[in-house]
Amino acid sequence: MMRRLFIAVDLSINVVERLVLFQDELQGRLRGAFGDDLSVRWTEAENIHLTLKFLGDTPGDLVSMLESTVSRLAEPLFPFEVECRGFGAFPRPDQPRILWAGLDAKSAEVLGLLQQALERDLQEIGVAADPREFLPHITLGRLKSRANPDLGEIFGRYDELSFGKSYIKDLVLYESHLRHDGPRYEVLERFALGQHA
């Protein structure tokens, strides 16, 4: 049986709360600027996370190997802090499809190194590397409408906005259950950082 999996880090509750408040503010600004021409599916608070590796449809018999691999990676690592900062869109502000919050440069570098180590270790058990550059971000919403609003001016207001610091103490293996009202993420396993640090 195939399971839709990804590996992520969770954010501190205070950061998630600030991100949800920002979503509300942004929703009001977008409605004021674009009216009903713009439809966004906002990420629910309980689904806010930062993905390190999207595995997609994965054979069920690979799950135990994934768990062993991620556990070995996490054991010698120390917990660390990241700062959630800034706001942007993929692929770019004048053609937004995904609205996201970012990280400060130091946090992005640390998570980039962690993601590279994860990719390396997963390749050893046959998981294909992602050919795209890793751009750490927290998805806040996805545009559903076909409208192509230029959000550059709105982004400029929030370039340096900080959502606070998150203490990262574990890696999380999630299973994504797709439903008509949006995805639901189930924690399969948490791997504490620093068990043998």
C-alpha contacts under 8 A as a table, 3 or more apart, distances in Angstrom:
res1	aa1	res2	aa2	distance
1	M	59	P	5.93
1	M	60	G	5.45
2	M	57	D	5.51
2	M	58	T	5.11
2	M	59	P	4.55
2	M	60	G	5.60
3	R	56	G	7.50
3	R	57	D	5.19
3	R	58	T	5.04
3	R	59	P	6.27
3	R	60	G	6.10
3	R	175	E	6.82
3	R	176	S	7.92
4	R	55	L	7.04
4	R	56	G	4.73
4	R	57	D	4.34
4	R	58	T	6.01
4	R	175	E	5.58
4	R	176	S	5.43
4	R	177	H	7.28
5	L	54	F	6.61
5	L	55	L	5.27
5	L	56	G	5.32
5	L	57	D	6.59
5	L	58	T	6.66
5	L	173	L	7.10
5	L	174	Y	5.60
5	L	175	E	4.49
5	L	176	S	6.02
6	F	51	T	7.02
6	F	52	L	7.69
6	F	53	K	5.66
6	F	54	F	4.33
6	F	55	L	5.08
6	F	56	G	6.76
6	F	173	L	5.97
6	F	174	Y	5.35
6	F	175	E	6.55
6	F	176	S	7.68
7	I	51	T	6.02
7	I	52	L	5.63
7	I	53	K	5.13
7	I	54	F	6.41
7	I	55	L	7.62
7	I	171	L	6.94
7	I	172	V	5.55
7	I	173	L	4.62
7	I	174	Y	6.09
8	A	49	H	6.60
8	A	50	L	5.42
8	A	51	T	4.16
8	A	52	L	4.99
8	A	53	K	6.82
8	A	171	L	5.97
8	A	172	V	5.25
8	A	173	L	6.61
8	A	174	Y	7.44
9	V	49	H	6.10
9	V	50	L	5.40
9	V	51	T	6.55
9	V	52	L	7.26
9	V	168	I	6.80
9	V	170	D	6.68
9	V	171	L	5.21
9	V	172	V	5.88
10	D	48	I	7.56
10	D	49	H	4.94
10	D	50	L	6.47
10	D	168	I	7.06
10	D	170	D	7.88
10	D	171	L	7.75
10	D	172	V	7.45
11	L	15	V	6.46
11	L	16	V	6.47
11	L	48	I	7.64
11	L	49	H	6.11
11	L	50	L	7.57
11	L	166	S	5.46
11	L	167	Y	7.20
11	L	168	I	7.06
12	S	15	V	5.38
12	S	16	V	6.40
12	S	165	K	7.61
12	S	166	S	4.87
12	S	167	Y	6.38
12	S	168	I	7.95
13	I	16	V	5.05
13	I	17	E	6.11
14	N	17	E	5.10
14	N	18	R	6.33
14	N	164	G	7.58
15	V	18	R	5.10
15	V	19	L	6.16
15	V	84	C	7.66
15	V	163	F	5.69
15	V	164	G	5.62
15	V	165	K	6.79
15	V	166	S	6.65
16	V	19	L	5.02
16	V	20	V	6.20
16	V	45	A	6.65
16	V	48	I	6.91
17	E	20	V	5.15
17	E	21	L	6.31
17	E	45	A	7.71
18	R	21	L	5.07
18	R	22	F	6.13
18	R	163	F	5.82
18	R	164	G	7.92
19	L	22	F	4.93
19	L	23	Q	6.14
19	L	140	L	7.80
19	L	163	F	6.56
20	V	23	Q	4.95
20	V	24	D	6.39
20	V	45	A	6.49
21	L	24	D	5.13
21	L	25	E	6.35
22	F	25	E	4.98
22	F	26	L	5.95
23	Q	26	L	5.03
23	Q	27	Q	5.92
23	Q	42	W	7.54
23	Q	140	L	6.93
24	D	27	Q	5.09
24	D	28	G	6.40
25	E	28	G	5.26
25	E	29	R	6.37
26	L	29	R	5.01
26	L	30	L	6.03
27	Q	30	L	5.22
27	Q	31	R	6.05
28	G	31	R	5.13
28	G	32	G	6.07
29	R	32	G	5.05
29	R	33	A	6.12
30	L	33	A	5.05
30	L	34	F	5.74
30	L	35	G	7.18
30	L	38	L	7.54
31	R	34	F	5.35
31	R	35	G	4.51
31	R	36	D	6.83
31	R	38	L	7.43
32	G	35	G	5.79
34	F	37	D	5.73
34	F	38	L	6.05
34	F	149	P	7.82
35	G	38	L	6.58
36	D	39	S	6.87
37	D	145	S	7.20
37	D	147	A	6.47
38	L	143	L	7.34
38	L	144	K	7.67
38	L	145	S	5.69
38	L	147	A	6.32
38	L	149	P	7.87
39	S	143	L	5.85
39	S	144	K	5.31
39	S	145	S	5.10
40	V	141	G	6.14
40	V	142	R	5.45
40	V	143	L	4.36
40	V	144	K	5.51
40	V	145	S	7.32
41	R	141	G	5.39
41	R	142	R	5.20
41	R	143	L	6.33
41	R	144	K	6.66
42	W	140	L	5.94
42	W	141	G	4.08
42	W	142	R	6.48
43	T	47	N	6.33
43	T	48	I	6.49
43	T	139	T	6.92
43	T	140	L	5.23
43	T	141	G	5.27
43	T	142	R	7.95
44	E	47	N	5.30
44	E	48	I	6.62
45	A	48	I	5.43
47	N	184	R	7.23
47	N	185	Y	6.52
48	I	138	I	6.92
48	I	139	T	7.19
48	I	140	L	7.53
49	H	138	I	6.13
49	H	139	T	7.80
50	L	136	P	7.04
50	L	137	H	6.13
50	L	138	I	5.17
50	L	139	T	7.77
51	T	54	F	6.82
51	T	136	P	7.48
51	T	137	H	7.70
51	T	138	I	7.71
52	L	115	Q	5.68
52	L	136	P	7.55
53	K	115	Q	7.30
53	K	118	L	7.90
53	K	119	E	7.61
55	L	58	T	6.66
55	L	127	V	7.97
58	T	62	L	7.03
58	T	63	V	7.87
59	P	62	L	5.54
59	P	63	V	7.38
60	G	63	V	5.59
61	D	64	S	6.85
62	L	65	M	5.38
62	L	66	L	6.25
63	V	66	L	5.00
63	V	67	E	6.16
64	S	67	E	5.02
64	S	68	S	6.25
65	M	68	S	5.14
65	M	69	T	6.13
65	M	125	I	7.41
66	L	69	T	5.14
66	L	70	V	6.12
66	L	122	L	7.42
66	L	125	I	7.97
67	E	70	V	5.32
67	E	71	S	5.95
67	E	173	L	7.76
67	E	189	E	7.49
68	S	71	S	5.11
68	S	72	R	6.18
69	T	72	R	5.29
69	T	73	L	6.38
69	T	121	D	6.71
69	T	122	L	6.93
70	V	73	L	5.06
70	V	74	A	6.14
70	V	118	L	7.35
70	V	171	L	7.70
70	V	191	F	7.07
71	S	74	A	5.16
71	S	75	E	6.15
71	S	191	F	5.51
71	S	192	A	7.81
72	R	75	E	5.49
72	R	76	P	7.69
73	L	76	P	6.88
73	L	77	L	7.39
73	L	117	A	7.79
73	L	118	L	7.18
73	L	121	D	7.72
74	A	77	L	5.47
74	A	170	D	7.33
74	A	171	L	7.08
74	A	191	F	6.25
74	A	192	A	6.36
74	A	193	L	4.79
74	A	194	G	6.71
74	A	195	Q	7.70
75	E	191	F	7.84
75	E	192	A	6.91
75	E	193	L	5.42
75	E	194	G	5.05
75	E	195	Q	4.73
75	E	196	H	5.19
75	E	197	A	6.58
76	P	193	L	6.93
76	P	194	G	5.21
76	P	195	Q	6.47
76	P	196	H	4.93
76	P	197	A	4.25
77	L	193	L	5.31
77	L	194	G	4.87
77	L	195	Q	7.90
77	L	196	H	7.77
77	L	197	A	5.79
78	F	169	K	7.83
78	F	193	L	5.64
78	F	194	G	4.69
78	F	197	A	6.18
79	P	167	Y	7.09
79	P	168	I	5.57
79	P	169	K	4.65
79	P	170	D	7.31
79	P	193	L	5.56
79	P	194	G	6.48
80	F	167	Y	5.78
80	F	168	I	5.32
80	F	169	K	6.85
81	E	107	S	7.54
81	E	165	K	6.37
81	E	166	S	5.47
81	E	167	Y	4.47
81	E	168	I	5.83
82	V	103	L	7.19
82	V	104	D	7.76
82	V	106	K	7.99
82	V	107	S	4.86
82	V	108	A	7.95
82	V	165	K	5.48
82	V	166	S	5.34
82	V	167	Y	6.63
82	V	168	I	7.33
83	E	103	L	5.67
83	E	104	D	5.85
83	E	107	S	6.21
83	E	162	S	7.33
83	E	163	F	7.34
83	E	164	G	5.68
83	E	165	K	4.24
83	E	166	S	6.29
84	C	101	A	6.88
84	C	102	G	5.73
84	C	103	L	4.38
84	C	104	D	6.41
84	C	162	S	5.97
84	C	163	F	5.26
84	C	164	G	5.78
84	C	165	K	6.19
84	C	166	S	7.55
85	R	101	A	6.50
85	R	102	G	5.23
85	R	103	L	4.72
85	R	104	D	5.52
85	R	159	D	7.74
85	R	160	E	6.21
85	R	161	L	5.58
85	R	162	S	4.27
85	R	163	F	5.81
85	R	164	G	7.45
86	G	101	A	5.67
86	G	102	G	5.24
86	G	103	L	6.77
86	G	104	D	7.69
86	G	158	Y	5.83
86	G	159	D	4.60
86	G	160	E	5.02
86	G	161	L	5.13
86	G	162	S	6.42
87	F	99	L	7.54
87	F	100	W	5.74
87	F	101	A	4.47
87	F	102	G	5.88
87	F	155	F	6.27
87	F	158	Y	5.92
87	F	159	D	5.89
87	F	161	L	7.62
88	G	92	R	7.57
88	G	93	P	6.77
88	G	99	L	5.99
88	G	100	W	5.42
88	G	101	A	6.42
88	G	102	G	7.36
88	G	155	F	6.18
88	G	159	D	7.95
89	A	92	R	5.28
89	A	93	P	5.41
89	A	96	P	5.31
89	A	97	R	6.77
89	A	98	I	5.35
89	A	99	L	4.52
89	A	100	W	5.82
90	F	93	P	7.09
90	F	95	Q	7.52
90	F	96	P	5.56
90	F	97	R	5.75
90	F	98	I	5.11
90	F	99	L	6.74
90	F	100	W	7.91
91	P	95	Q	6.42
91	P	96	P	6.07
91	P	97	R	6.69
91	P	98	I	7.45
92	R	95	Q	5.39
92	R	96	P	5.63
93	P	96	P	5.29
93	P	150	D	5.92
93	P	151	L	5.21
93	P	152	G	5.20
93	P	155	F	7.48
94	D	148	N	7.02
94	D	149	P	6.30
94	D	150	D	3.97
94	D	151	L	5.93
94	D	152	G	6.41
95	Q	148	N	5.57
95	Q	149	P	6.72
95	Q	150	D	6.52
96	P	99	L	6.97
96	P	143	L	7.20
96	P	148	N	6.95
96	P	149	P	7.23
96	P	150	D	7.54
96	P	151	L	7.47
97	R	142	R	5.75
97	R	143	L	5.05
97	R	144	K	7.82
98	I	139	T	6.82
98	I	140	L	7.61
98	I	141	G	5.94
98	I	142	R	4.59
98	I	143	L	6.29
99	L	139	T	6.06
99	L	140	L	5.48
99	L	141	G	5.16
99	L	142	R	6.19
99	L	143	L	7.80
100	W	137	H	6.06
100	W	138	I	5.30
100	W	139	T	4.49
100	W	140	L	5.04
100	W	141	G	7.02
101	A	137	H	5.75
101	A	138	I	5.14
101	A	139	T	6.66
101	A	140	L	6.83
102	G	136	P	6.73
102	G	137	H	4.72
102	G	138	I	6.36
103	L	107	S	5.93
103	L	108	A	5.64
103	L	136	P	7.14
103	L	137	H	6.85
104	D	107	S	5.46
104	D	108	A	6.16
105	A	108	A	5.12
105	A	109	E	6.20
106	K	109	E	5.13
106	K	110	V	6.34
107	S	110	V	5.15
107	S	111	L	6.17
108	A	111	L	5.22
108	A	112	G	5.91
108	A	135	L	7.90
108	A	136	P	6.23
109	E	112	G	4.95
109	E	113	L	6.33
110	V	113	L	5.27
110	V	114	L	6.39
111	L	114	L	4.95
111	L	115	Q	6.01
111	L	136	P	7.21
112	G	115	Q	5.06
112	G	116	Q	6.18
112	G	134	F	6.83
112	G	135	L	7.92
112	G	136	P	7.37
113	L	116	Q	5.12
113	L	117	A	6.33
114	L	117	A	5.20
114	L	118	L	6.20
115	Q	118	L	4.95
115	Q	119	E	6.10
115	Q	134	F	7.74
116	Q	119	E	5.08
116	Q	120	R	6.16
117	A	120	R	5.10
117	A	121	D	6.20
118	L	121	D	5.22
118	L	122	L	6.05
119	E	122	L	5.18
119	E	123	Q	6.12
119	E	129	A	5.98
119	E	130	D	7.91
120	R	123	Q	5.27
120	R	124	E	6.75
120	R	129	A	7.86
121	D	124	E	5.33
121	D	125	I	7.28
122	L	125	I	5.43
122	L	126	G	6.62
122	L	127	V	5.31
122	L	128	A	7.69
122	L	129	A	7.95
123	Q	126	G	4.94
123	Q	127	V	4.75
123	Q	128	A	5.88
123	Q	129	A	6.48
124	E	127	V	7.30
130	D	133	E	7.79
139	T	142	R	7.82
150	D	153	E	7.75
151	L	154	I	5.29
151	L	155	F	6.15
152	G	155	F	5.12
152	G	156	G	6.22
153	E	156	G	5.21
153	E	157	R	6.95
154	I	157	R	5.56
154	I	158	Y	7.26
155	F	158	Y	5.41
155	F	159	D	6.28
156	G	159	D	5.47
158	Y	161	L	5.04
169	K	192	A	6.01
169	K	193	L	5.46
170	D	190	R	6.29
170	D	191	F	5.20
170	D	192	A	4.24
170	D	193	L	5.05
171	L	190	R	5.85
171	L	191	F	5.10
171	L	192	A	6.60
171	L	193	L	7.33
172	V	187	V	6.88
172	V	188	L	7.62
172	V	189	E	5.94
172	V	190	R	4.59
172	V	191	F	6.23
173	L	187	V	6.14
173	L	188	L	5.54
173	L	189	E	5.29
173	L	190	R	6.43
174	Y	185	Y	6.18
174	Y	186	E	5.47
174	Y	187	V	4.65
174	Y	188	L	5.47
174	Y	189	E	7.30
175	E	185	Y	5.70
175	E	186	E	5.15
175	E	187	V	6.50
175	E	188	L	6.60
176	S	183	P	6.37
176	S	184	R	5.86
176	S	185	Y	4.67
176	S	186	E	6.44
177	H	183	P	5.54
177	H	184	R	5.15
177	H	185	Y	6.23
177	H	186	E	7.66
178	L	182	G	6.32
178	L	183	P	4.46
178	L	184	R	6.49
179	R	182	G	5.22
179	R	183	P	5.51
179	R	184	R	7.32
180	H	183	P	7.92
187	V	190	R	7.38
192	A	195	Q	6.52
193	L	197	A	7.99
194	G	197	A	4.52
